[in-house]
Amino acid sequence: MLDFLISPAMAGAVGGAAPSGPSMMDFAFPVVLLVLFYFMLIRPQSKRAKEHRTMQEGLAKGDEVVTDGGLMGKIINVGDNAITVQLADNLEVKVRRESINSVLPKGTLKQL
């Protein structure tokens, strides 16, 4: 099973046959694992991170958002690092730009 890491013992070899060197299959398995790892884990995660970054850069006044803590509100002021979110009529909270999790479709807060 782990022959690609440890070469099997050649105890019963008759005729003095020398053990062969590593074959191409010994190197193919780890390469296939790395390629599979890249396409199943690294690439989708970097794609999601890029989409999240573009969403955060596109935040504007009037957007309805959800924070990482689950608070839903409407953006009333956008700064470089902080965004002011109105959670209720007389309740405004300043949050970091990075803590905005998603943007809701317009009118979602009125339906709730």
Secondary structure as a PSIPRED ss2 file (coil, helix, strand):
# PSIPRED VFORMAT (PSIPRED V4.0)

   1 M C   1.000  0.000  0.000
   2 L C   1.000  0.000  0.000
   3 D C   1.000  0.000  0.000
   4 F C   1.000  0.000  0.000
   5 L C   1.000  0.000  0.000
   6 I C   1.000  0.000  0.000
   7 S C   1.000  0.000  0.000
   8 P C   1.000  0.000  0.000
   9 A C   1.000  0.000  0.000
  10 M C   1.000  0.000  0.000
  11 A C   1.000  0.000  0.000
  12 G C   1.000  0.000  0.000
  13 A C   1.000  0.000  0.000
  14 V C   1.000  0.000  0.000
  15 G C   1.000  0.000  0.000
  16 G C   1.000  0.000  0.000
  17 A C   1.000  0.000  0.000
  18 A C   1.000  0.000  0.000
  19 P C   1.000  0.000  0.000
  20 S C   1.000  0.000  0.000
  21 G C   1.000  0.000  0.000
  22 P C   1.000  0.000  0.000
  23 S C   1.000  0.000  0.000
  24 M H   0.000  1.000  0.000
  25 M H   0.000  1.000  0.000
  26 D H   0.000  1.000  0.000
  27 F H   0.000  1.000  0.000
  28 A H   0.000  1.000  0.000
  29 F H   0.000  1.000  0.000
  30 P H   0.000  1.000  0.000
  31 V H   0.000  1.000  0.000
  32 V H   0.000  1.000  0.000
  33 L H   0.000  1.000  0.000
  34 L H   0.000  1.000  0.000
  35 V H   0.000  1.000  0.000
  36 L H   0.000  1.000  0.000
  37 F H   0.000  1.000  0.000
  38 Y H   0.000  1.000  0.000
  39 F H   0.000  1.000  0.000
  40 M H   0.000  1.000  0.000
  41 L H   0.000  1.000  0.000
  42 I H   0.000  1.000  0.000
  43 R H   0.000  1.000  0.000
  44 P H   0.000  1.000  0.000
  45 Q H   0.000  1.000  0.000
  46 S H   0.000  1.000  0.000
  47 K H   0.000  1.000  0.000
  48 R H   0.000  1.000  0.000
  49 A H   0.000  1.000  0.000
  50 K H   0.000  1.000  0.000
  51 E H   0.000  1.000  0.000
  52 H H   0.000  1.000  0.000
  53 R H   0.000  1.000  0.000
  54 T H   0.000  1.000  0.000
  55 M H   0.000  1.000  0.000
  56 Q H   0.000  1.000  0.000
  57 E H   0.000  1.000  0.000
  58 G C   1.000  0.000  0.000
  59 L C   1.000  0.000  0.000
  60 A C   1.000  0.000  0.000
  61 K C   1.000  0.000  0.000
  62 G C   1.000  0.000  0.000
  63 D C   1.000  0.000  0.000
  64 E E   0.000  0.000  1.000
  65 V E   0.000  0.000  1.000
  66 V E   0.000  0.000  1.000
  67 T E   0.000  0.000  1.000
  68 D C   1.000  0.000  0.000
  69 G C   1.000  0.000  0.000
  70 G C   1.000  0.000  0.000
  71 L C   1.000  0.000  0.000
  72 M E   0.000  0.000  1.000
  73 G E   0.000  0.000  1.000
  74 K E   0.000  0.000  1.000
  75 I E   0.000  0.000  1.000
  76 I E   0.000  0.000  1.000
  77 N E   0.000  0.000  1.000
  78 V E   0.000  0.000  1.000
  79 G C   1.000  0.000  0.000
  80 D C   1.000  0.000  0.000
  81 N C   1.000  0.000  0.000
  82 A E   0.000  0.000  1.000
  83 I E   0.000  0.000  1.000
  84 T E   0.000  0.000  1.000
  85 V E   0.000  0.000  1.000
  86 Q E   0.000  0.000  1.000
  87 L E   0.000  0.000  1.000
  88 A E   0.000  0.000  1.000
  89 D C   1.000  0.000  0.000
  90 N C   1.000  0.000  0.000
  91 L E   0.000  0.000  1.000
  92 E E   0.000  0.000  1.000
  93 V E   0.000  0.000  1.000
  94 K E   0.000  0.000  1.000
  95 V E   0.000  0.000  1.000
  96 R E   0.000  0.000  1.000
  97 R H   0.000  1.000  0.000
  98 E H   0.000  1.000  0.000
  99 S H   0.000  1.000  0.000
 100 I E   0.000  0.000  1.000
 101 N E   0.000  0.000  1.000
 102 S E   0.000  0.000  1.000
 103 V E   0.000  0.000  1.000
 104 L E   0.000  0.000  1.000
 105 P C   1.000  0.000  0.000
 106 K C   1.000  0.000  0.000
 107 G C   1.000  0.000  0.000
 108 T H   0.000  1.000  0.000
 109 L H   0.000  1.000  0.000
 110 K H   0.000  1.000  0.000
 111 Q H   0.000  1.000  0.000
 112 L C   1.000  0.000  0.000
